[in-house]
Structure formats: C-alpha cells, structure tokens
Amino acid sequence: MWTKLFLAFFAVPLIEIVLFIEIGSRIGTWPTLYIVAATALLGASLARREGRKTWWQIQDKLSRGSMPDVELLDAVVILLAGVLLLTPGFLTDTVGFLLLYPGTRQGIIRWLHRQIGQRLQIHPRRW
C-alpha cells in the first residue's frame, strides 16, 4: 500500500515535471501549455460522451430488472479517466485516454470484475 501511495503522490508528479521540462524545452512553453489545455478539453468531452452512453446502459439494465455490474465498473473507470484527463500532465493524459479507449477499458473492467469476484468468494461478508 505504501508503494502505491508513494507512486501516486511522489513519483507521478515527478515524472510529470520532467515531461513538462523536456517537452517544453523542445517545442516551447506556449505550445506545451496549449497541448495540456487541449487534451483537458478533449478529454472532458470524450469522458462526458462515454459517461452518457454508460448511464443509458445502466438505466436500460435497471429497467429490465438486471444488475448493471459491468456498467457500474465501466462508469468508475470513465470517471477515473476524466479525473486523469483534467489533471495537467502528459503521463496522466496518456493513461486517461487509454482508459477512455473502449478496448483498453473493457480489458480493465474484465480484470476488475475478476478481482471483485475473487474477493467476494474469499471474504463474502466484507462486501
């Protein structure tokens, strides 16, 4: 757990700073800032679109009396992608766009579904 916290609060910002310096020194400050702003706007738009589609799928499943388990995981991953895309940086933008891409997102959702399923079988009272 400490390793994950270290990565989240120290390593990722450090990598972002290095990327800002490197890219800024190669293409200039204003183009770098423009790219960061453009990816935030594009990312927010894409996350909103994907979120709406997922919301409709959740509503459809609920109206048919089914549990939207995969769709809820999809919504969580889309939310995470949106947060990453609104966070300034090249690494976070790359990960955010990968999470928004349906192929990558579906792979992550399958992995999350397996992880949750395993925890439910091992620790049924924790959920």
C-alpha positions as CSV (number, residue, x, y, z in Angstrom):
1,M,0.0,0.0,0.0
2,W,2.8,2.4,0.8
3,T,4.3,1.8,-2.6
4,K,1.1,2.7,-4.3
5,L,0.8,5.9,-2.2
6,F,4.4,6.7,-3.0
7,L,3.8,6.3,-6.7
8,A,0.6,8.4,-6.6
9,F,1.9,11.3,-4.6
10,F,5.6,11.5,-5.4
11,A,6.6,9.5,-8.5
12,V,3.8,10.5,-10.8
13,P,4.2,14.3,-10.2
14,L,7.9,14.0,-10.5
15,I,7.5,12.2,-13.9
16,E,5.0,14.9,-15.0
17,I,7.5,17.7,-14.1
18,V,10.3,16.0,-16.0
19,L,8.0,15.6,-19.0
20,F,6.9,19.2,-18.8
21,I,10.5,20.4,-18.8
22,E,11.6,18.1,-21.6
23,I,8.6,18.7,-23.9
24,G,8.6,22.5,-23.1
25,S,12.3,22.7,-23.9
26,R,11.7,21.0,-27.3
27,I,8.6,22.7,-28.5
28,G,8.3,25.8,-26.3
29,T,6.3,26.9,-23.3
30,W,3.1,28.1,-25.1
31,P,2.7,25.0,-27.4
32,T,3.2,22.8,-24.3
33,L,0.6,24.7,-22.4
34,Y,-1.7,24.6,-25.4
35,I,-1.4,20.8,-25.7
36,V,-2.2,20.4,-22.0
37,A,-5.3,22.6,-22.2
38,A,-6.4,21.0,-25.5
39,T,-6.1,17.5,-24.0
40,A,-8.1,18.5,-21.0
41,L,-10.9,19.9,-23.1
42,L,-10.9,16.9,-25.5
43,G,-10.7,14.5,-22.6
44,A,-13.6,16.1,-20.7
45,S,-15.7,16.0,-23.9
46,L,-14.9,12.3,-24.5
47,A,-15.4,11.3,-20.9
48,R,-18.8,13.1,-20.9
49,R,-19.8,11.3,-24.1
50,E,-18.7,7.9,-22.8
51,G,-20.3,8.6,-19.4
52,R,-23.6,9.3,-21.1
53,K,-23.5,6.1,-23.1
54,T,-22.7,4.1,-19.9
55,W,-25.5,5.9,-18.0
56,W,-28.0,4.9,-20.7
57,Q,-26.8,1.3,-20.4
58,I,-27.2,1.4,-16.7
59,Q,-30.7,2.7,-17.0
60,D,-31.6,0.1,-19.6
61,K,-30.3,-2.8,-17.4
62,L,-32.1,-1.4,-14.4
63,S,-35.4,-1.1,-16.3
64,R,-35.1,-4.7,-17.3
65,G,-34.6,-5.7,-13.7
66,S,-30.9,-6.7,-14.2
67,M,-28.0,-5.6,-12.0
68,P,-25.7,-3.3,-14.1
69,D,-22.4,-4.7,-12.5
70,V,-20.2,-4.3,-15.5
71,E,-21.7,-1.0,-16.5
72,L,-21.1,0.4,-13.0
73,L,-17.4,-0.7,-13.2
74,D,-17.4,1.0,-16.7
75,A,-18.7,4.2,-15.1
76,V,-16.0,4.1,-12.4
77,V,-13.2,3.7,-15.0
78,I,-14.7,6.5,-17.1
79,L,-14.8,8.8,-14.0
80,L,-11.1,7.9,-13.3
81,A,-10.2,8.7,-16.9
82,G,-12.0,12.0,-16.7
83,V,-10.1,12.9,-13.5
84,L,-6.8,12.0,-15.0
85,L,-7.5,13.9,-18.2
86,L,-8.4,17.1,-16.2
87,T,-5.2,16.7,-14.2
88,P,-2.4,18.7,-16.1
89,G,0.3,16.4,-17.4
90,F,1.3,14.2,-20.2
91,L,1.5,10.9,-18.3
92,T,-1.9,11.4,-16.7
93,D,-3.4,12.4,-20.1
94,T,-2.0,9.3,-21.7
95,V,-3.4,7.0,-19.0
96,G,-6.7,8.9,-19.1
97,F,-7.0,8.4,-22.9
98,L,-6.1,4.8,-22.6
99,L,-8.9,4.3,-20.0
100,L,-11.4,6.1,-22.3
101,Y,-10.5,3.9,-25.3
102,P,-13.2,1.1,-25.3
103,G,-10.8,-1.7,-26.0
104,T,-8.4,-0.9,-23.1
105,R,-11.3,0.0,-20.8
106,Q,-13.0,-3.4,-21.4
107,G,-9.8,-5.2,-20.5
108,I,-9.5,-3.3,-17.3
109,I,-13.2,-3.9,-16.5
110,R,-12.8,-7.6,-17.0
111,W,-9.8,-7.6,-14.7
112,L,-11.7,-5.5,-12.0
113,H,-14.7,-7.9,-12.3
114,R,-12.4,-10.9,-11.7
115,Q,-10.7,-9.2,-8.7
116,I,-14.1,-8.3,-7.1
117,G,-15.4,-11.8,-7.8
118,Q,-12.4,-13.4,-6.1
119,R,-12.8,-11.1,-3.1
120,L,-16.4,-12.0,-2.8
121,Q,-15.6,-15.7,-2.8
122,I,-12.8,-15.4,-0.3
123,H,-14.4,-12.7,2.0
124,P,-18.2,-12.9,1.4
125,R,-19.0,-10.7,4.5
126,R,-16.7,-7.9,3.6
127,W,-18.9,-6.7,0.7
